[in-house]
Every structure is written in structure tokens, then in C-alpha cells.
Amino acid sequence: MNIEQFLIDDDEGIKKCLAGSKTIAVIGIKPESRSNQPAFYVPKFMQNAGYKILPVPVYYPEVTEILGEKIYRHLSEIEQEIDIVNLFRKPLDVPKHIDEIISAKPKYVWMQLGIRNDDAALKFAEAGIKVIQDRCLLVEYRAFFPEASVLR
């Protein structure tokens, strides 16, 4: 298996990910009370753009719903197919989620802007999961689909 084909860092690969995906599980999503933070407004933007958001907050034990969606404490609780696991975690915290993500078998793992963990990316790639690192979903979506990217 050519691991390089799973490490996506080109426009064509990113556009294919966005165009071919419908569900995004967001690990580290923030609740509405933190609406000024990217871990809230990026998933909200993507939801407004038509994606199904599956919230997986790391903190906030009192929260039961984010963006009108039931929250999940672990990816294993999600019973539907996951296209993208979007990570809003510090690079050093990414390894805590490797096994859980591999078990969930998403098509992609997307580490947000400023988040890069090459060891984790390699493990995802070895498991047949495509990886995008250090890119913002919102920015990339707006770049490829400007006609549909009005923030609501």
C-alpha cells in the first residue's frame, strides 16, 4: 500500500474530500456558549453549508446538544457512517484519539489549522484513512465553493 496516497495536501484531494462528504464528527467541538471560538463557528458554518454535524465534545459534561444535534461522548456511540472526523485538539492530544478514530473507520481525518501530528497521520494512513492536516474546513470550503459559502 502506498501510504502517500492517504496523506492529502493538494487542492484536488481537499476538494474531493469536501465534495464527497456529508457527515462530519467534530472531536473537541465547543458549545454555543463559546460561539466566538473556531471549534464552534467552523462546525456551525459547515452545518449551514449542508453537512450533518455529529458533535463529540471533550469537555462540557453538562451539555447534551450542540447545534441542535445530540452530542456523543465517543465516536463508538455514533451509529451512522462518518465521512470526516474533524479534530479540534492540540497536536499533543491527537494520539489520545487514534484508536477511537481508526475503529470508527471514517473516510477522512481532518486536523484543523494549526494542528499537525505526523505520527498520528501515518497511523491513520496505514489504516486506510485519508488525512488532511493543518487546514481550516471553513477556509477550504469557501475557497472551493464560494457560491455556497455565505456564513449564515
DASULZI-V241672 format. One record per residue. N is the residue number from 1. RES is the residue in one small letter. SS is DSSP state (hx for helix, st for strand, lp for the rest). NEAR is the number of other ideal C-beta (glycine too) atoms within 8 Angstrom. Layout:
BEGIN
<<N/RES/SS/NEAR> <N/RES/SS/NEAR>>
END
This chain:
BEGIN
<<1/m/lp/4> <2/n/lp/4> <3/i/hx/9> <4/e/hx/5> <5/q/hx/5> <6/f/hx/11> <7/l/st/10> <8/i/st/11> <9/d/lp/6> <10/d/lp/6> <11/d/hx/6> <12/e/hx/6> <13/g/hx/11> <14/i/hx/13> <15/k/hx/9> <16/k/hx/8> <17/c/hx/15> <18/l/hx/12> <19/a/hx/7> <20/g/lp/7> <21/s/lp/12> <22/k/lp/5> <23/t/st/12> <24/i/st/17> <25/a/st/15> <26/v/st/13> <27/i/st/14> <28/g/lp/11> <29/i/lp/14> <30/k/lp/13> <31/p/lp/10> <32/e/hx/7> <33/s/hx/5> <34/r/hx/9> <35/s/lp/9> <36/n/lp/5> <37/q/lp/8> <38/p/hx/10> <39/a/hx/12> <40/f/hx/15> <41/y/hx/10> <42/v/hx/14> <43/p/hx/16> <44/k/hx/10> <45/f/hx/13> <46/m/hx/13> <47/q/hx/11> <48/n/hx/8> <49/a/lp/10> <50/g/lp/5> <51/y/lp/10> <52/k/st/8> <53/i/st/13> <54/l/st/13> <55/p/st/14> <56/v/st/15> <57/p/lp/13> <58/v/lp/6> <59/y/lp/4> <60/y/lp/7> <61/p/lp/4> <62/e/lp/4> <63/v/lp/9> <64/t/lp/5> <65/e/st/9> <66/i/st/15> <67/l/lp/10> <68/g/lp/4> <69/e/st/10> <70/k/st/6> <71/i/lp/11> <72/y/lp/11> <73/r/lp/6> <74/h/lp/7> <75/l/hx/14> <76/s/hx/7> <77/e/hx/7> <78/i/lp/11> <79/e/lp/3> <80/q/lp/6> <81/e/lp/4> <82/i/lp/15> <83/d/lp/11> <84/i/st/14> <85/v/st/14> <86/n/st/13> <87/l/st/13> <88/f/lp/13> <89/r/lp/12> <90/k/lp/6> <91/p/hx/9> <92/l/hx/6> <93/d/hx/8> <94/v/hx/14> <95/p/hx/9> <96/k/hx/6> <97/h/hx/11> <98/i/hx/11> <99/d/hx/6> <100/e/hx/10> <101/i/hx/14> <102/i/hx/11> <103/s/hx/8> <104/a/hx/12> <105/k/lp/6> <106/p/lp/12> <107/k/lp/10> <108/y/st/14> <109/v/st/14> <110/w/st/14> <111/m/st/15> <112/q/lp/15> <113/l/lp/8> <114/g/lp/5> <115/i/lp/14> <116/r/lp/9> <117/n/lp/12> <118/d/hx/7> <119/d/hx/7> <120/a/hx/10> <121/a/hx/14> <122/l/hx/9> <123/k/hx/10> <124/f/hx/15> <125/a/hx/13> <126/e/hx/8> <127/a/lp/7> <128/g/lp/6> <129/i/lp/14> <130/k/st/13> <131/v/st/14> <132/i/st/13> <133/q/lp/11> <134/d/lp/8> <135/r/lp/12> <136/c/lp/9> <137/l/hx/14> <138/l/hx/11> <139/v/hx/9> <140/e/hx/11> <141/y/hx/13> <142/r/hx/9> <143/a/hx/6> <144/f/hx/11> <145/f/lp/9> <146/p/hx/7> <147/e/hx/4> <148/a/hx/7> <149/s/lp/10> <150/v/lp/4> <151/l/lp/5> <152/r/lp/3>>
END
